[in-house]
Amino acid sequence: MGLLRIMLPPKLQLLAVLVFGVAVLFLENQIQKLEESRGKLERAIARHEVREIEQRHTADGPRQEVALDEEDDVVIIYNRVPKTASTSFTNIAYDLCAKNRYHVLHINTTKNNPVMSLQDQVRFVKNVTSWKEMKPGFYHGHVSYLDFAKFGVKKKPIYINVIRDPIERLVSYYYFLRFGDDYRPGLRRRKQGDKKTFDECVAAGGSDCAPEKLWLQIPFFCGHSSECWNVGSRWALEQAKYNLINEYFLVGVTEELEDFIMLLEAALPRFFRGATELYRTGKKSHLRKTTEKKLPTKETIAKLQQSEIWKMENEFYEFALEQFQFVRAHAVREKDGELYILAQNFFYEKIYPKSN
């Protein structure tokens, strides 16, 4: 552009700048259209795969009700919170599904909207509970908690999840939107081209790093009620805590992901047999890292920690961490720096009446 200023008169310089601006906008528009087309193609492929499965099961005649063994009549839902090592954990489920004989299904919502419409809630509950060909099934997606009991379901799915220190999660998400990660490095991200660091964003009062952006893990556990998504709602925090204790089988933390996997393998071997060893020695795909991430300064962290929203999200994180460590303490023992799962620690006696 410096050369243009020397060689061209002012009017032509202005015209060149306008042409360049229009070209940039045109390219961005074309990229957006390509991304939308890719999304449509992915959804079409998914629908085709579903039809193929259904046709395969009905090829020999009318569909008949198949009685499932109790061990197979199980569904796990992992309503994953973004940037909590969810891809790393989900890849383990994909790697184990053939060996352990279960199905993995991604819940792909439009624009990753975590709140389903009422009609989609009904469809989803019906699919999960009645789709026997997909049982045992492991469903995962960025969807907030959904109470199956309110739809009259007798056997509810098993919910699991992982959460992360709220500021670390936000920092990771901030850089992810700008630079992506090592999992799909060529994919264009929504904020690509924005070089502003997280510290600079906080100092400038930017919207992408505002305390309101911390409000995510609480509503994911709270659910589909409107109050869950009211930023700073004390009711939402208490409901999230209640659901974590009463509706989730196990909730781990990103910082102790291996221990979370170890507990799942011990408690639910039908799905997670071999998961701990796979996590320790598996492929690079199990370790997804955000690119160009810079740790925030103490001053930035201190500024965010002044927010009531951070205090509530951190309270929920500490609550989840304490519960996870309580479960772990009663399930494992440490020896020589290694954790070992405890063997069965109960038995039955004094059984009456006595058999002849």
matplotlib code that plots the C-alpha trace (Angstrom):
import matplotlib.pyplot as plt

x = [0.0, 3.0, 4.0, 0.5, 0.5, 3.7, 2.6, -1.1, -3.0, -5.3, -8.5, -7.1, -5.6, -9.1, -10.5, -7.8, -8.6, -12.3, -11.7, -9.4, -12.1, -14.8, -12.6, -11.9, -15.7, -16.4, -13.8, -15.2, -18.7, -17.6, -15.8, -18.9, -21.0, -18.5, -18.7, -22.5, -22.4, -20.0, -22.5, -25.4, -23.3, -22.4, -26.0, -27.0, -24.3, -25.5, -29.1, -27.9, -26.0, -29.1, -31.2, -28.6, -28.7, -32.4, -32.6, -30.0, -32.1, -35.3, -33.9, -35.1, -38.7, -40.9, -39.1, -39.5, -39.1, -35.8, -35.4, -32.1, -30.0, -30.0, -26.3, -27.0, -30.0, -27.9, -27.4, -24.7, -25.1, -22.0, -23.4, -19.9, -19.0, -16.8, -13.1, -12.9, -10.9, -14.2, -12.7, -9.8, -12.3, -14.7, -12.0, -11.3, -15.0, -14.7, -11.6, -13.1, -16.6, -15.9, -13.8, -16.4, -19.4, -21.4, -22.4, -21.2, -23.4, -22.7, -25.6, -25.0, -27.2, -27.6, -24.8, -24.0, -27.0, -27.1, -30.9, -33.2, -36.7, -39.5, -40.3, -36.7, -36.6, -39.4, -37.8, -34.4, -35.9, -37.9, -34.8, -32.5, -35.0, -36.5, -33.7, -32.7, -30.4, -28.1, -28.0, -25.7, -25.1, -22.8, -24.3, -22.2, -22.7, -22.8, -26.3, -27.5, -28.9, -32.3, -34.5, -35.9, -38.2, -40.5, -41.2, -42.5, -39.5, -39.1, -35.4, -33.3, -29.9, -26.7, -25.3, -21.5, -19.5, -16.2, -15.8, -12.8, -11.4, -13.7, -11.0, -8.8, -11.8, -12.6, -8.9, -8.8, -12.0, -10.9, -7.7, -9.6, -11.9, -8.9, -6.3, -8.0, -6.2, -3.9, -6.9, -8.1, -5.4, -6.7, -10.2, -11.0, -12.2, -14.8, -12.4, -9.5, -7.3, -7.9, -4.4, -5.5, -4.3, -6.7, -4.9, -5.4, -9.0, -9.7, -7.8, -9.9, -13.2, -13.8, -17.0, -15.2, -13.5, -16.2, -17.2, -20.6, -18.7, -17.7, -21.4, -21.5, -20.8, -23.6, -26.3, -25.1, -25.7, -28.8, -30.7, -33.4, -35.2, -35.1, -33.6, -30.6, -29.5, -30.1, -26.5, -25.7, -28.8, -28.3, -31.2, -29.4, -26.3, -28.2, -30.1, -26.8, -25.4, -28.6, -28.4, -24.7, -25.3, -28.6, -28.7, -25.1, -23.3, -19.9, -18.5, -14.8, -12.5, -10.2, -7.2, -7.6, -9.0, -7.0, -8.5, -12.0, -11.3, -10.0, -13.1, -15.4, -13.5, -13.9, -17.6, -18.8, -16.4, -19.1, -18.1, -14.7, -12.8, -9.2, -9.8, -7.1, -4.4, -5.5, -5.5, -1.9, -0.4, -2.9, -2.6, -1.9, -5.6, -6.3, -4.4, -6.1, -4.4, -5.5, -2.9, -1.2, -2.7, -1.0, -1.5, -3.2, -1.3, -2.0, -3.6, -6.0, -7.0, -7.5, -9.7, -12.0, -12.1, -13.8, -16.9, -19.8, -20.2, -16.7, -17.4, -20.5, -18.9, -15.9, -18.1, -19.7, -16.3, -15.0, -18.2, -17.8, -14.1, -14.8, -17.4, -15.1, -12.3, -14.7, -15.7, -12.1, -11.0, -13.5, -12.6, -8.8, -5.7, -2.3, 0.9, 4.3, 2.8, 0.3, -3.5, -5.1, -8.8, -10.1, -11.4, -15.0, -15.3, -18.6, -20.2, -23.4, -23.9, -26.6, -28.7, -32.1, -34.0, -31.2, -31.3, -31.6]
y = [0.0, 2.3, 1.9, 2.7, 6.0, 7.0, 6.0, 6.8, 10.1, 10.4, 9.5, 6.3, 5.5, 5.8, 3.6, 1.0, 0.9, 0.5, -2.3, -4.1, -3.7, -5.1, -8.0, -8.9, -8.7, -10.9, -13.5, -13.6, -14.0, -16.9, -18.5, -18.2, -19.8, -22.7, -23.2, -23.3, -25.7, -27.9, -27.9, -28.9, -31.7, -33.0, -33.1, -34.8, -37.4, -38.0, -38.5, -40.9, -42.9, -43.2, -44.3, -47.0, -48.3, -48.5, -50.2, -52.7, -53.7, -54.0, -55.7, -59.1, -58.1, -55.9, -54.5, -56.7, -55.7, -56.9, -57.6, -56.2, -57.6, -55.4, -54.8, -53.5, -51.4, -48.5, -45.0, -42.5, -38.8, -36.7, -33.1, -31.7, -28.1, -26.4, -26.2, -28.7, -31.4, -32.8, -33.8, -35.6, -37.7, -38.3, -39.6, -42.3, -43.3, -43.5, -45.6, -48.1, -48.4, -51.3, -53.2, -52.8, -53.2, -50.0, -47.0, -43.4, -40.7, -36.9, -34.6, -31.9, -28.9, -26.0, -23.4, -25.4, -24.0, -25.8, -25.2, -27.4, -26.4, -28.1, -30.2, -31.2, -32.2, -34.6, -36.0, -36.4, -38.2, -40.5, -41.3, -42.0, -44.2, -46.2, -46.5, -50.0, -50.5, -47.8, -49.4, -49.5, -45.9, -43.1, -39.7, -36.5, -32.9, -29.3, -29.5, -28.4, -30.9, -32.3, -34.0, -37.1, -37.8, -34.8, -36.7, -39.8, -41.9, -44.9, -45.6, -42.4, -42.2, -42.0, -38.4, -37.7, -34.6, -32.7, -29.1, -26.8, -23.8, -21.1, -18.6, -21.2, -22.4, -18.9, -18.1, -21.4, -20.6, -17.0, -18.2, -21.1, -18.7, -16.9, -19.6, -22.9, -26.0, -28.8, -31.1, -29.3, -26.7, -25.7, -24.8, -21.1, -19.8, -17.2, -14.6, -15.5, -12.5, -10.8, -10.7, -9.0, -11.0, -12.0, -9.5, -6.7, -7.7, -7.5, -4.2, -2.7, -4.1, -6.2, -8.3, -11.6, -11.6, -10.0, -11.7, -12.6, -15.0, -17.0, -18.0, -21.4, -24.3, -23.4, -23.2, -26.4, -28.3, -26.3, -27.2, -25.9, -23.5, -19.8, -18.9, -21.2, -18.8, -15.6, -14.5, -14.4, -16.2, -17.7, -20.1, -21.4, -22.1, -24.0, -26.0, -26.8, -28.1, -30.2, -31.7, -32.5, -34.4, -36.1, -36.5, -37.1, -40.4, -38.8, -35.3, -34.9, -32.0, -31.2, -30.9, -34.5, -36.1, -39.3, -40.0, -39.4, -41.9, -44.4, -44.2, -44.6, -47.7, -49.2, -48.4, -48.8, -51.3, -52.1, -48.8, -47.9, -51.1, -50.2, -46.4, -45.6, -47.4, -45.8, -42.3, -42.9, -44.4, -43.5, -41.5, -37.8, -37.2, -37.7, -34.5, -31.6, -28.2, -24.7, -22.9, -19.6, -19.6, -17.1, -17.3, -14.3, -12.0, -11.9, -8.5, -9.8, -12.7, -10.5, -8.2, -11.0, -12.4, -9.2, -10.2, -11.8, -14.0, -15.4, -16.0, -18.0, -20.0, -20.6, -21.7, -24.3, -25.5, -25.9, -27.7, -30.1, -30.6, -31.4, -33.9, -35.6, -35.8, -37.3, -40.0, -40.7, -40.9, -43.7, -45.6, -45.6, -45.9, -44.4, -46.5, -45.4, -42.4, -44.5, -44.8, -48.2, -49.0, -50.6, -54.2, -54.9, -53.9, -55.4, -58.9, -60.6, -62.8, -64.1, -65.1, -66.6, -68.8, -71.3, -73.4, -77.2]
z = [0.0, 0.6, -3.1, -4.1, -2.2, -4.1, -7.6, -7.6, -7.2, -4.2, -6.0, -7.4, -4.0, -2.4, -5.2, -4.7, -0.9, -1.6, -4.1, -1.6, 1.1, -1.2, -2.1, 1.5, 2.3, -0.7, 0.4, 3.9, 2.6, 0.4, 3.3, 5.4, 2.6, 2.4, 6.2, 6.0, 3.1, 5.1, 8.0, 5.7, 4.2, 7.6, 8.7, 5.4, 5.9, 9.4, 8.3, 5.6, 8.1, 10.4, 7.4, 6.5, 10.1, 10.1, 6.7, 7.8, 10.8, 8.7, 5.6, 6.6, 7.2, 9.5, 12.6, 15.6, 19.2, 20.5, 24.2, 25.4, 28.2, 31.2, 30.6, 27.1, 27.9, 29.0, 27.6, 28.8, 28.0, 28.2, 27.8, 27.4, 28.3, 25.7, 26.4, 29.3, 27.5, 26.1, 22.8, 24.4, 26.5, 23.7, 21.4, 24.0, 23.8, 20.0, 20.1, 22.6, 21.1, 18.6, 21.1, 24.0, 21.7, 22.1, 19.9, 20.0, 18.7, 18.5, 19.3, 16.7, 17.5, 15.1, 15.8, 19.0, 20.7, 24.1, 24.6, 22.6, 21.5, 23.4, 20.3, 19.9, 23.6, 23.0, 19.9, 21.6, 24.7, 22.4, 20.3, 23.2, 25.1, 22.2, 19.7, 20.7, 17.7, 19.3, 22.7, 24.6, 23.5, 24.4, 23.4, 23.5, 22.6, 23.8, 25.2, 28.7, 31.1, 30.2, 32.8, 31.2, 34.2, 33.2, 29.9, 31.7, 31.0, 33.4, 32.9, 32.7, 31.0, 33.0, 32.9, 33.2, 32.7, 33.2, 34.3, 34.5, 36.4, 35.0, 34.2, 32.5, 30.5, 29.3, 28.4, 26.4, 24.6, 23.9, 22.0, 20.4, 18.6, 17.2, 16.6, 16.7, 18.0, 16.9, 16.3, 13.2, 12.5, 9.0, 10.0, 9.9, 13.3, 14.0, 15.4, 13.2, 12.5, 15.9, 17.5, 20.7, 23.8, 26.6, 28.9, 26.3, 25.9, 29.7, 30.0, 27.2, 28.6, 25.6, 25.2, 24.5, 27.8, 29.9, 33.2, 31.6, 29.4, 32.4, 32.9, 31.1, 33.4, 35.8, 33.1, 31.4, 34.7, 35.6, 32.4, 30.1, 32.5, 31.6, 34.9, 34.3, 31.6, 33.6, 34.2, 37.9, 39.1, 42.6, 41.9, 38.8, 40.9, 43.5, 40.8, 39.1, 42.5, 43.0, 39.6, 39.9, 43.1, 42.3, 38.5, 37.5, 37.9, 38.0, 37.3, 37.0, 36.5, 33.6, 35.9, 37.1, 33.9, 34.2, 37.6, 36.2, 33.5, 36.0, 38.1, 35.1, 34.0, 37.5, 37.8, 34.2, 32.5, 29.9, 28.2, 29.6, 29.9, 28.7, 28.9, 31.5, 29.6, 26.3, 27.9, 29.2, 26.1, 23.3, 20.2, 20.0, 19.3, 23.0, 23.8, 22.1, 22.8, 21.9, 19.7, 20.6, 24.1, 26.5, 30.2, 31.7, 34.2, 37.9, 37.4, 34.7, 36.9, 39.9, 37.9, 36.8, 40.3, 41.5, 39.5, 41.3, 38.2, 38.7, 42.4, 41.5, 38.8, 41.0, 43.8, 41.5, 40.4, 43.9, 44.8, 41.9, 42.8, 46.4, 45.4, 42.9, 45.4, 47.9, 45.5, 44.5, 48.1, 48.7, 45.5, 45.2, 47.3, 46.5, 46.6, 45.4, 43.7, 41.7, 42.2, 42.5, 42.4, 45.5, 45.3, 46.4, 50.0, 51.0, 51.1, 52.2, 55.3, 57.6, 54.7, 55.7, 55.4, 55.0, 51.9, 52.3]

ax = plt.figure().add_subplot(projection="3d")
ax.plot(x, y, z, "-o")
ax.set_aspect("equal")
plt.show()
